Amino acid sequence: MTQALLYKLKEVLPEYKLSTLKNMLMIVQAILQKETICLYKLKSNIGAISEKPKTKASSHYRKITRFFKAHALSSI
């Protein structure tokens, strides 16, 4: 993931922290690579994208679920 893209996105969405935007870009990249929205299947790609391949896939799964819990579009 390039820093230029991250900072360009920050200009468009200034109310979000850089870490939040970085996680969002990571998830979007994983979705495009795996061609699925199944979080369980995405967890294996997050390590390579985040340049942390030695981290357990279960940790990446928790990271993804925390992102969606913290940034839910609506609460029912």
HUVENCOR-V162810 format. One line per field, one symbol per residue. phi: phi as a letter, one per 20 degrees, with the letter a starting at -180 (. if undefined). psi: psi as a letter, one per 20 degrees, with the letter a starting at -180 (. if undefined). Layout:
phi: ???
psi: ???
//
This chain:
phi: .effffffffffcffefgfffffffffffffffelbdfffffgfefgffemcfeffffffffffffgfffcffbdd
psi: pqhggghhhhhhmiiqqhhghghghgggggghgilqjohhhhhhhhghgjkmiiqqhhhhghgghhghghlqhqp.
//
